[in-house]
Amino acid sequence: MPINATYEYENAEKKFHEAHTISEKFKALQEMLAKAPGHKGAEKLRKSIKERIKKYKELLSKEKKTKKGSSFLSIKKEGAARISIIGLTNSGKSTLLSKLTNAKPVISEIEFTTKLHEIGILDYMGIKLQILEIPAITKNYNEAKHGLFFLSLIRESDLLIITLKEKSDLTLIKNELRDNDIDKKFILYHDGDINELKDDIWKNLDLIKVYTKQPGKKRDYPPVALKKGSKLKDIASEVHKDFIKKFKFARVWGSSVKHQGVRAGLDHVLNDEDTVELHLK
């Protein structure tokens, strides 16, 4: 962090790190330059930002050329989260996708079998999670055919699973992610237990499962996926847009309350596996 950085600069830098697309990062860098300290001690910082702006301007230009005439370059984000499987060629990405989801990718010992992304859906205790298999990572990945597009998918992911054939593969992958300003949570995988991996995926997504129920009945299935730290008002609005206005109180069962079935208000913070019974006016 630069000396005497303003709140506005810190906010712009935060936007840059949270940005998912090249366009968003480019705009955040421009804002960072505008808000960066102007004193002599910040010259190195300003120079670094200008160099990154130049880099992202070139990436934007390449991205526009890549997308032109390419109708496949669009993937709708489905489910509660997106997880991307990445790795070098022949590292077991397709095999892992087929184990985790309903997808049936081509599995072969021939290198670079996967030319385009593959998509599957993981059902984790009723929560749908989108899993993408990204074509093999190579050196200078942003210069590969459709490399910028695949990098954008990685950027938009909530979590990465890195498949390793050799431990040394990780160095190349980390270098490619770093060179493209991608900083994501990741799980390393090499022939581990699939059920354990599914649990690890959930633990690393910063999500919680919350069940709803009607008075006198068992809890409903499937549960609702919410961000960690979500409150009763979040699930109320998720169930129905008018429930906040009509809300009277809720009863909650689970680890977020000391006494099971206790009454709670809209600002009550929920935990994973809680069950909520909404009462309306």
CORLIN-V227504 format. One line per field, one symbol per residue. ss: DSSP state (2 for helix, 1 for strand, 0 for the rest). burial: I if it has 24 or more other ideal C-beta (glycine too) atoms within 12 Angstrom, else O. A space follows every 10 residues. Layout:
ss->???
burial->???
This chain:
ss->0000002222 2222222200 0222222222 2222200002 2222222222 2222222222 2222222000 0000000010 0111111000 0022222222 0000000000 0000000111 1111001111 1110000000 2220002222 2222200011 1110000022 2222222220 0000011110 0002222222 2220001111 1110000010 0001111000 1222222220 0022221111 1110000000 0111000010 0001111111 0
burial->OIOOOOOOIO OIIOOIOOII IIOIIIOIII IIIOIIIOOO OOOOIIOOIO OIIOOIOOII OIIOOIOOOO OOOOIOOOII IIIIIIIIIO IIIIIIIOII IOIOIOOOOO OOOIOIIIII IIOIIOIIII IIIIIIIIOO IIOIOIIIII IIIIIIIIII IIIIIOOOII OIIOOIIOOI IIOIOIIIIO OOOOOOIIOO IIOIIOIIII IIIOOOOOIO OOIIIIOOOI IIIIIIOIIO OOIIOOIOOI IIIIOIOOOO OOOIOIOIII IIIIIIIIIO O
